[in-house]
Structure formats: structure tokens, C-alpha cells
């Protein structure tokens, strides 16, 4: 009798994120629908290995390949599956989980596996930065600088990321960027950061491009202008409250392709991972180039504020009236930082 089950391969990165993954095989065995899927689990052994494993699984006829890890693991698996008939699914186990959160894939592992059982597959967009694919966001400026610091630190988790942001944020010097869109129009900007978004957020529900879509054939280009200590709480609030596109410090537009020239080489991040790039960078979208298992109930779910959003809202309300006295403002910011760390660590 012919076995009509779909072939599915789980690619597990044992060291990504902050979650112990030793129990994941048991969760897969317990929650995956074995009447629908014939499954196997493979483990990455080095950086870039997930791309090799995913491409091989696709050549071997896998219907679905599951990235079990963070945005870096998802990026590697996705690279091996672009422009193939094999779909990528996600079991998020990273420190930020930006793409999973954008797609409203549950962070709970058992629930994420149950989404895979529903097997709703959409053809979605991905992007290229020079010759490198990415799926969520890429950027240069402060966020890339922090990504590099974060990677060098070796410790993961939102607490450590925010520690770097708070330590370096107000000392960072903006750069000058010339941005050319797909129609050849050039504009020069002094910017704190430039972000090109296929999806809406960095991770941990920090929405750099609240209106971004992976199915519209366009990138959202976000230009964050320089801001001072008095603006920092509002920018933080907008980032976590999905209102950054309404900020006076933000300019944005949509394009299929941009060329960016900056004054010197430096770090760039794509899907959270940093790398050094030259002064000239081209970023473009590839429409419907990756098949992804999505949450069929995503549009029906209420996007409730998470603990971080609630914390930022509370802290912003506490600080927003303080403007005239820089000393008081500094004390308030210090208290805000400590309280935010406690909230995130709960």
C-alpha cells in the first residue's frame, strides 16, 4: 500500500537562542501528526550547515523542512529552500524570533508543531542584500552596530540586547547615507539607522516596520533620524507599540530595490546576524520566492500587547511629563532602564 504521507525534515540548531532543545524530539514525536507526516530530525554541526541540510532535504523530495532555532537558523534553512517546491516551517527557539512573531507562529513549541499539522503553505517574498538572501529585516547604522556587539558578547537573550542598547545608544554617532530607489531617485540622509524590512519586526515584538508585508512585493525602507535623550523614551515606546511609522523621527517609503552608499565600510545585519560590508550595498526583493508554512488563524487572532509593550507603555507614561530638567530626565531614564530589565526578565 502506497504511503501518501508528506516527508518532513526537522533541522535543529542545538546552540541557537536561550532554550534547551534536548526535549524537542519528544515534543515532535508527541505532537506531530504521524498520519500526515513521515518525519526525521537532523542536527546542525557548524555555521552554514542548515543551508546544506535543507538543500539536500529538498533534493531528496522533502515536502516540508522545519527550521528549529532562531532567525539565524531560519535564514540558513531558507537559503537552502528558496526557489524550490519545498516549504519551510518554523519552530521558534531563538532569542528574538522576529520572523516567527511576524507570521504569528506560537513561541510555545508544542503549539508551533500543531501549526505545522495544519500545513497551510503560502508563497511569500524574500530579499537579497548584495548576494545574500534574508527573510525578515536587514539594516545598517545603530542596529547593525548593536548586533555586532551582541554577537561579540556571546551571551543571548533580550536582557543582554537591551543592555547594549542602553549602554551605546546615546553615544552612537549617526552616519550619512545616499539612498537610490528603483526609479533612480537619490536622496541624502543623516541617519541613526537605515532598515530594509520584508517583515514587520526585529524580534521580541519590536516593530521597526509595522505595515510591512511578506506578500506585497515591496520592501519597507525605514530611515531613523538622529534623536537626543529627550526623544529616546518616545522612540522606544513607538518601537514596541507598533507606531514607529507615525514618529516624527522616521521617514519611510516602499521600493522593490534600493542602492545605499555610506561614507565608510561597516557592520550590516540581516535577520539579526551581523557582517561587515563595503560602502555600497544593493538590496532587492524577490517576489513569491519562498514557500512557508503559515498560521492559518493569524488574521483572526488579537495582537495583544506583550509584557515588553506594557512595560514600555507604563514607563513612557511615567516619564513623558519630564522635559525641562536634564538631571531629572537622566534619573528617570535610569529608573526606566532598571524597570524595563525587570519586566523583560519576568
C-alpha positions, -999 to +999 in steps of 0.1 A: +000+000+000+014+034-010+024+057+018+009+091+010+023+109+040+043+141+034+080+139+040+092+164+067+127+171+080+133+190+112+167+208+112+176+216+148+203+240+158+213+228+193+230+261+203+207+289+190+188+311+213+184+306+251+162+275+251+174+240+260+164+219+230+171+184+244+133+178+248+123+189+213+125+154+197+100+141+223+077+170+216+078+163+179+070+127+185+041+136+208+025+164+188+033+159+151+005+142+131+022+110+121-007+101+098+001+132+078+039+132+080+069+108+079+095+128+099+132+128+106+154+151+127+189+162+118+212+185+137+235+213+126+272+210+134+286+243+121+277+277+108+260+273+074+253+236+079+215+242+080+216+255+044+234+224+032+209+201+051+179+220+038+190+219+002+198+182+005+164+175+020+147+194-008+167+173-034+156+142-016+120+151-020+111+166+013+077+184+012+085+205+043+117+214+061+114+228+096+139+254+110+141+247+147+160+277+161+162+315+159+162+339+130+198+329+121+188+292+117+157+302+098+179+323+074+202+293+068+173+269+062+155+294+040+186+299+018+186+262+010+149+263+000+145+295-020+130+289-054+122+253-047+089+234-042+098+225-006+081+246+021+098+259+052+081+257+086+093+273+118+096+261+154+109+293+170+136+287+197+157+319+193+163+349+214+142+373+192+122+352+168+114+381+145+101+362+115+080+337+136+064+366+155+056+384+123+039+353+110+022+348+144+038+313+148+034+304+185+066+306+206+053+276+225+070+246+208+040+222+211+017+249+196+042+256+168+042+219+159+004+219+158+005+248+132+027+225+111+000+198+113-024+223+096+001+226+067-012+258+052+015+270+028+019+304+012+043+317-014+060+347+002+087+372-007+123+372+004+151+397-001+187+399-012+214+421+003+240+421-024+242+383-030+229+372+004+192+362+010+173+373+040+137+369+050+129+393+078+149+426+081+183+439+073+199+472+083+229+494+089+237+520+114+229+517+151+210+484+149+238+467+130+264+481+154+244+467+183+240+433+165+278+432+162+283+440+199+257+414+208+274+387+187+308+395+202+294+393+237+285+357+232+255+359+257+220+358+243+185+370+254+166+403+254+182+414+287+217+414+272+205+430+240+189+459+259+220+463+280+240+470+248+213+494+235+212+514+267+250+514+271+257+525+235+226+543+223+232+579+232+269+577+223+264+564+188+272+589+160+248+590+130+262+584+095+255+600+061+237+578+036+228+583-001+197+561-010+188+555-046+154+539-052+143+516-081+135+546-103+169+562-099+158+589-075+186+598-050+183+613-015+209+620+011+201+614+048+219+618+081+205+588+099+207+569+131+199+537+112+186+525+078+164+494+078+150+474+049+121+453+060+104+424+044+086+416+077+075+439+104+098+434+133+133+428+146+121+403+172+107+404+207+078+425+192+100+455+184+082+467+153+106+486+130+082+485+101+046+480+114+030+479+080+054+456+063+041+426+044+058+395+030+033+392+002+031+427-013+063+425-035+077+456-018+103+464+009+096+490+036+127+512+039+129+529+073+152+560+079+155+569+116+168+604+120+191+614+149+174+620+182+185+631+217+179+619+253+146+636+254+133+617+224+146+583+234+115+573+255+091+582+228+111+563+201+112+532+224+075+535+230+067+537+193+090+508+185+072+485+210+037+499+204+037+494+165+035+532+160+071+539+148+058+548+113+040+577+129+071+591+146+084+625+136+119+609+137+110+584+110+110+587+072+098+557+052+090+546+017+085+514-002+105+501-031+114+468-049+151+477-049+174+503-033+211+511-036+227+526-005+260+544-003+276+553+030+307+571+039+327+541+051+325+503+054+310+488+085+286+463+100+253+454+085+228+429+100+204+406+081+179+385+101+198+395+132+232+383+122+260+409+117+286+410+089+310+436+076+300+452+042+316+478+019+303+513+014+279+503-014+251+480-008+222+469-030+190+454-015+162+440-036+131+419-032+123+385-048+086+380-051+070+347-041+104+331-039+100+311-007+072+287+004+064+290+041+040+271+064+019+299+080-006+301+108-040+299+092-056+317+121-031+346+122-056+371+108-082+361+134-060+364+164-060+396+185-025+410+187-024+416+225+003+438+239+031+416+254+049+422+287+076+443+270+050+465+253+031+470+285+064+478+303+074+505+277+039+520+278+039+522+316+074+536+317+067+562+289+037+574+308+058+579+339+085+598+321+067+618+294+060+648+316+096+654+324+112+677+298+129+707+314+154+693+338+180+671+322+191+658+356+157+647+365+154+632+330+186+613+334+173+599+367+140+589+352+158+572+323+179+553+347+149+542+366+131+533+333+161+511+322+161+492+355+123+487+355+124+476+319+150+450+326+130+436+354+098+434+333+115+416+305+132+392+328+099+381+344 
